[in-house]
Amino acid sequence: MMKPDDLEQVRAIARWLAERIRTDPVFREQVHEDPQLLLAEGLPEIVMADFLSSTDLLDVSGYLGCSTISSL
């Protein structure tokens, strides 16, 4: 289980990445082609599926996973 401070840091990273995906079409396409890029940007794998779902990228090729955190 994540500590509250860790969870807040994950949320901050997720917000930053979601904004970047929303405003940068090149980055959005890169993530669509290779969602593992999000890991390199600091997003923990445990939240990947929820993040991709919340940014309408859940159908990206090359990533199959599940998440236990759905409160991003």
MDTraj code that builds the backbone (N, CA, C; nanometers):
import mdtraj as md
import numpy as np

residues = "MET MET LYS PRO ASP ASP LEU GLU GLN VAL ARG ALA ILE ALA ARG TRP LEU ALA GLU ARG ILE ARG THR ASP PRO VAL PHE ARG GLU GLN VAL HIS GLU ASP PRO GLN LEU LEU LEU ALA GLU GLY LEU PRO GLU ILE VAL MET ALA ASP PHE LEU SER SER THR ASP LEU LEU ASP VAL SER GLY TYR LEU GLY CYS SER THR ILE SER SER LEU".split()
xyz = np.array([
    [0.0842, -0.1184, 0.0000],
    [0.0000, 0.0000, 0.0000],
    [0.0885, 0.1245, 0.0000],
    [0.0480, 0.2233, -0.0763],
    [0.1251, 0.3469, -0.0852],
    [0.0965, 0.4373, 0.0338],
    [0.1978, 0.5086, 0.0748],
    [0.1817, 0.6093, 0.1795],
    [0.1134, 0.7313, 0.1181],
    [0.0449, 0.8127, 0.1986],
    [-0.0226, 0.9311, 0.1459],
    [0.0709, 1.0240, 0.0673],
    [0.1925, 1.0425, 0.1148],
    [0.2865, 1.1293, 0.0427],
    [0.3236, 1.0696, -0.0926],
    [0.3410, 0.9374, -0.0968],
    [0.3724, 0.8704, -0.2228],
    [0.2563, 0.8830, -0.3203],
    [0.1358, 0.8652, -0.2694],
    [0.0172, 0.8748, -0.3532],
    [0.0032, 1.0161, -0.4096],
    [0.0296, 1.1151, -0.3283],
    [0.0209, 1.2532, -0.3757],
    [0.1253, 1.2809, -0.4838],
    [0.2430, 1.2233, -0.4687],
    [0.3466, 1.2393, -0.5710],
    [0.3035, 1.1721, -0.7014],
    [0.2457, 1.0538, -0.6930],
    [0.1963, 0.9841, -0.8116],
    [0.0878, 1.0667, -0.8787],
    [-0.0019, 1.1226, -0.8003],
    [-0.1077, 1.2068, -0.8572],
    [-0.0493, 1.3284, -0.9279],
    [0.0528, 1.3895, -0.8694],
    [0.1163, 1.5056, -0.9316],
    [0.1802, 1.4672, -1.0654],
    [0.2473, 1.3546, -1.0684],
    [0.3082, 1.3064, -1.1937],
    [0.1987, 1.2790, -1.2962],
    [0.0919, 1.2134, -1.2538],
    [-0.0182, 1.1801, -1.3446],
    [-0.0832, 1.3059, -1.4003],
    [-0.1045, 1.4065, -1.3156],
    [-0.1633, 1.5323, -1.3632],
    [-0.0732, 1.5992, -1.4663],
    [0.0567, 1.6006, -1.4379],
    [0.1528, 1.6621, -1.5294],
    [0.1541, 1.5889, -1.6632],
    [0.1569, 1.4558, -1.6587],
    [0.1586, 1.3781, -1.7823],
    [0.0271, 1.3914, -1.8587],
    [-0.0846, 1.3928, -1.7886],
    [-0.2146, 1.4087, -1.8545],
    [-0.2228, 1.5438, -1.9251],
    [-0.1743, 1.6461, -1.8611],
    [-0.1735, 1.7794, -1.9229],
    [-0.0822, 1.7803, -2.0456],
    [0.0304, 1.7171, -2.0339],
    [0.1235, 1.7105, -2.1469],
    [0.0609, 1.6334, -2.2636],
    [-0.0057, 1.5243, -2.2351],
    [-0.0740, 1.4481, -2.3401],
    [-0.1835, 1.5331, -2.4044],
    [-0.2538, 1.6090, -2.3228],
    [-0.3634, 1.6917, -2.3731],
    [-0.3132, 1.8052, -2.4626],
    [-0.1983, 1.8622, -2.4295],
    [-0.1515, 1.9820, -2.4996],
    [-0.0410, 1.9581, -2.6022],
    [0.0198, 1.8408, -2.6000],
    [0.1318, 1.8126, -2.6894],
    [0.0992, 1.6919, -2.7770],
    [0.0512, 1.7160, -2.8998],
    [0.0116, 1.6034, -2.9855],
    [0.1271, 1.5093, -3.0196],
    [0.2476, 1.5600, -3.0260],
    [0.3627, 1.4746, -3.0542],
    [0.3851, 1.3771, -2.9386],
    [0.3806, 1.4294, -2.8152],
    [0.3967, 1.3438, -2.6977],
    [0.2828, 1.2427, -2.6897],
    [0.1603, 1.2873, -2.7177],
    [0.0453, 1.1953, -2.7149],
    [0.0682, 1.0802, -2.8122],
    [0.1151, 1.1102, -2.9316],
    [0.1405, 1.0061, -3.0309],
    [0.2526, 0.9127, -2.9852],
    [0.3560, 0.9700, -2.9230],
    [0.4657, 0.8874, -2.8720],
    [0.4146, 0.7901, -2.7659],
    [0.3300, 0.8385, -2.6781],
    [0.2728, 0.7534, -2.5736],
    [0.1815, 0.6484, -2.6366],
    [0.1069, 0.6885, -2.7367],
    [0.0189, 0.5939, -2.8055],
    [0.1006, 0.4816, -2.8681],
    [0.2134, 0.5152, -2.9261],
    [0.3005, 0.4155, -2.9900],
    [0.3778, 0.3312, -2.8878],
    [0.4161, 0.3941, -2.7774],
    [0.4981, 0.3252, -2.6768],
    [0.4616, 0.3731, -2.5365],
    [0.3560, 0.3158, -2.4763],
    [0.3127, 0.3606, -2.3447],
    [0.4176, 0.3422, -2.2353],
    [0.5185, 0.2580, -2.2602],
    [0.6254, 0.2410, -2.1617],
    [0.6997, 0.3726, -2.1382],
    [0.6855, 0.4655, -2.2303],
    [0.7448, 0.5980, -2.2148],
    [0.6975, 0.6641, -2.0846],
    [0.5750, 0.6346, -2.0456],
    [0.5220, 0.6920, -1.9218],
    [0.6013, 0.6451, -1.8000],
    [0.6481, 0.5211, -1.8045],
    [0.7320, 0.4707, -1.6949],
    [0.8613, 0.5506, -1.6862],
    [0.9188, 0.5792, -1.8011],
    [1.0424, 0.6575, -1.8043],
    [1.0195, 0.7999, -1.7539],
    [0.8964, 0.8474, -1.7653],
    [0.8613, 0.9819, -1.7176],
    [0.8241, 0.9834, -1.5701],
    [0.8254, 0.8657, -1.5061],
    [0.8036, 0.8601, -1.3620],
    [0.6705, 0.8052, -1.3156],
    [0.5847, 0.7654, -1.4083],
    [0.4560, 0.7094, -1.3680],
    [0.4753, 0.5635, -1.3262],
    [0.4351, 0.5272, -1.2046],
    [0.4508, 0.3884, -1.1607],
    [0.3627, 0.2933, -1.2430],
    [0.4131, 0.1755, -1.2685],
    [0.3397, 0.0776, -1.3487],
    [0.2053, 0.0408, -1.2859],
    [0.1974, 0.0439, -1.1553],
    [0.0740, 0.0039, -1.0862],
    [-0.0451, 0.0932, -1.1233],
    [-0.0206, 0.2147, -1.1695],
    [-0.1300, 0.3047, -1.2056],
    [-0.1450, 0.3214, -1.3567],
    [-0.0657, 0.2500, -1.4329],
    [-0.0628, 0.2687, -1.5778],
    [-0.1993, 0.2494, -1.6431],
    [-0.2686, 0.1404, -1.6146],
    [-0.3974, 0.1138, -1.6799],
    [-0.4998, 0.2219, -1.6473],
    [-0.5063, 0.2627, -1.5223],
    [-0.5998, 0.3691, -1.4854],
    [-0.5645, 0.4994, -1.5555],
    [-0.4356, 0.5294, -1.5619],
    [-0.3931, 0.6521, -1.6280],
    [-0.4297, 0.6492, -1.7760],
    [-0.3980, 0.5397, -1.8430],
    [-0.4286, 0.5291, -1.9858],
    [-0.5786, 0.5396, -2.0092],
    [-0.6568, 0.4803, -1.9223],
    [-0.8018, 0.4889, -1.9334],
    [-0.8501, 0.6329, -1.9156],
    [-0.7956, 0.7016, -1.8186],
    [-0.8411, 0.8385, -1.7909],
    [-0.7968, 0.9382, -1.8972],
    [-0.6997, 0.9010, -1.9782],
    [-0.6543, 0.9898, -2.0857],
    [-0.6985, 0.9375, -2.2220],
    [-0.7950, 0.8463, -2.2239],
    [-0.8486, 0.7889, -2.3471],
    [-0.7423, 0.7191, -2.4306],
    [-0.6429, 0.6619, -2.3667],
    [-0.5369, 0.5901, -2.4364],
    [-0.5323, 0.4427, -2.3964],
    [-0.6372, 0.3926, -2.3352],
    [-0.6356, 0.2550, -2.2863],
    [-0.6174, 0.1537, -2.3987],
    [-0.6548, 0.1918, -2.5196],
    [-0.6447, 0.0984, -2.6314],
    [-0.5062, 0.0956, -2.6958],
    [-0.4086, 0.1595, -2.6352],
    [-0.2760, 0.1651, -2.6977],
    [-0.2186, 0.0263, -2.7159],
    [-0.1503, 0.0096, -2.8264],
    [-0.0899, -0.1206, -2.8525],
    [0.0360, -0.1364, -2.7695],
    [0.0650, -0.2589, -2.7354],
    [0.1897, -0.2860, -2.6648],
    [0.1815, -0.2782, -2.5144],
    [0.0643, -0.2462, -2.4592],
    [0.0560, -0.2434, -2.3138],
    [-0.0658, -0.3192, -2.2672],
    [-0.0441, -0.4199, -2.1897],
    [-0.1516, -0.4919, -2.1230],
    [-0.1176, -0.4946, -1.9764],
    [-0.2048, -0.4463, -1.8942],
    [-0.1773, -0.4461, -1.7516],
    [-0.3032, -0.4168, -1.6738],
    [-0.2882, -0.4228, -1.5439],
    [-0.4013, -0.3894, -1.4593],
    [-0.3486, -0.3011, -1.3473],
    [-0.4407, -0.2366, -1.2810],
    [-0.4009, -0.1440, -1.1763],
    [-0.4853, -0.1677, -1.0528],
    [-0.4268, -0.1403, -0.9384],
    [-0.5021, -0.1508, -0.8145],
    [-0.5395, -0.0136, -0.7619],
    [-0.4982, 0.0906, -0.8290],
    [-0.5301, 0.2262, -0.7852],
    [-0.6216, 0.2893, -0.8889],
    [-0.7402, 0.3282, -0.8488],
    [-0.8315, 0.3886, -0.9442],
    [-0.8734, 0.5281, -0.8996],
    [-0.8005, 0.5873, -0.8084],
    [-0.8417, 0.7170, -0.7551],
    [-0.7530, 0.8312, -0.8025],
    [-0.6915, 0.8162, -0.9193],
    [-0.6126, 0.9265, -0.9727],
    [-0.7067, 1.0334, -1.0170],
])
top = md.Topology()
chain = top.add_chain()
for i, resn in enumerate(residues, 1):
    res = top.add_residue(resn, chain, resSeq=i)
    for name in ("N", "CA", "C"):
        top.add_atom(name, md.element.get_by_symbol(name[0]), res)
traj = md.Trajectory(xyz[None], top)
